[in-house]
Amino acid sequence: RQLNLIGSATSASEGQISQAELDLRPLLRVGEVLETVPGLVATQHSGSGKANQFFLRGFNLDHGTDFATHVDGMPVNMRSHGHGQGYTDLNFLIPELINSIAFTKGSYDAASGDFSGAGSAQISTANQLAETRFSIGGGDFGFRRALLTGSTPAAGGELLYGIEQQDYAGAWDSIDEDVDRKNLWLKQSWGDSRAGFDLMFMAYDNSWNSADQIPERAVASGLITEFGSIDTTVGGESSRYSLSSNWRGSNALGDFRASAYAIDYEMNLFSNFSYFVEPTGDQFQQLDDRRLFGGQIEQDLQTQIATMELRNTFGLQLRRDDIAGVGLRSSNQRELRGDIRFDAVDQSSASAYWEGELSLTSKLRATTSLRYDNFDFDVTALAAGDASTLAANTGSAGDDLVTGSVSLSYAVDDRLEFYASIGQGFHSNDARGVISARDPMSGEA
C-alpha cells in the first residue's frame, strides 16, 4: 500500500487504496474494484448485470452476505433481497470517480455493522478532478464504452459529473448478452476534507442476457459447445437511483461527520439452475422493488485517563428498507407461470456504537469497541401457491444484539507494528425467514 497506517491502524488487516492505485489496475468488470482488497476474489457466474460472487479468507460470501460495502455512507448490501441476503451490486459505480477505498478484514470496525462478519469496504467518491476527460473504448465480443468525467466551479463550490454508457455482447455462441449499462453521477461539494457539505445524485440502469452454468454432458455429447446455453432466455434488468448528502466539521467536543440517503432500487432477474427437473421447465423469476432511507452521525471526543490520552468515537445509524414487493415466481422463457412466494417487507434498524483508542505508552495502543443493534421485521405475504398459508407467513418480530472488539497495537518503529485483535461480526437474517411459519407451496410447517 502507498499509505503507511502504522500508528493509526486497529489491526494488521486494514488498509486504504487510493485512486492512483486503482488507475494501475485494468478492470474487466466493476466488481473488481474490491479485488484491490488483498485476498478478496470477485467472480461472475450469471451475466454482466448481476452482482458478483465474493470470496475472502476461505469464506464464500455469496453476493456479499458477510462483506459490508458502503459508498459515501450509503449501504450497498441489500437486506431481505430477492436473490440473496446482503446482495451487493456494484454496477452503479464509475471506477474513475472513486477517490479511495478503506477496507477491513475481520470484525474489528465498530461502524461497519450489518454484513461485516468477514470484512468491510468504505468507498469514497472524488469531489474534484484535475481535468475533464472524454474517452471511447472498444474491443472484442462487442465491447463498447463511452465515458465523460470532469468537474467545474458551481454555486460557490465544485460540481463533479460523470456519464457512462457500456455495451457488451459476450463471447457466447447462442446468446447475445446485450448489456446496456448506463450511469450518471452529479456531486456538488462545498468546503474541504475537514469541514464541508456534499450533495450527490446517482442514477443507474442496466439490462442484460445471461450465459449461465451448463451441464458437462451436454458439451460432451455435442448438444452445445463450451460457449453454448441450454436456456437462452435468462437474464434481467436492474436500476438504482439515489440522493445522498454528507456533512463534516468540528464543534466544542471535536470533529463530527454525518450523512443521509434515500435510494430507489429495482431488480427483475430470470435464472435457471436445473433446466428440466419439472417437465415444463425450471426457469424462475426473482423480483425486488424497494426504497431505502437512512443516515448516520459520528462524534469524536478526546479525553484523558491519568496521563494517557483516550480518543473516542460515538456513532448512531438508522436504516429502513421499505420493500413494496420481493418475490419468487416460476416462469418459462420469461413468461410468468405462477407465484411461488411474493411479500411486502418493512425492515428497520437502529444502531449505536462506541470505539475508544487508549495510548498506554508511546508505542502501545489499546482499541476497544462496543456496538448495539436493534432490528424490526414486518412481513406481509401477498401471494403464494396456496392461499391458506398466507396468514401464517405474515407477521412482525424484533430482536437486538451487542457485539464488540478489542485490539492491542505495538509499534516497534515507524515501519513495523504488531497487532493482537479479537472481535465479533454478524449479518441480519432475511425478514421472510424470520417470520415464515409454513412452506408457501405445500403449507407444511
Secondary structure, DSSP 8 states (H G I E B T S, - for coil): --S--TTT-SSTTEEEEEHHHHHTS--SSGGGGGGGSTT-EEE-SS-TTS--EEEETTEE-TTTTTEEEEETTEE-SBTT-SS-TTB---TT--GGGEEEEEEEESS--TTT-BT-SSEEEEEEE-S--SS-EEEEEEEGGGEEEEEEEEEEEETTEEEEEEEEEEEE--S-SS----EEEEEEEEEEEEE-SSSEEEEEEEEEEEEEE------HHHHHTTSS-TT--S-TT-EEEEEEEEEEEEEEEE-SS-EEEEEEEEEEEEEEEEE-SSSSSSTT---EEEEEEEEEEEEEEEEEEEEEETTEEEEEEEEEEEEEEEEEEEEEEEEETTEEEEEEEEEEEEEEEEEEEEEEEEE-SSSEEEEEEEEEEEEEEEEEEEEESSGGGTGGG-EEEEEEEEEEEEEEEEEEETTEEEEEEEE--B----HHHHH--S-TTT---
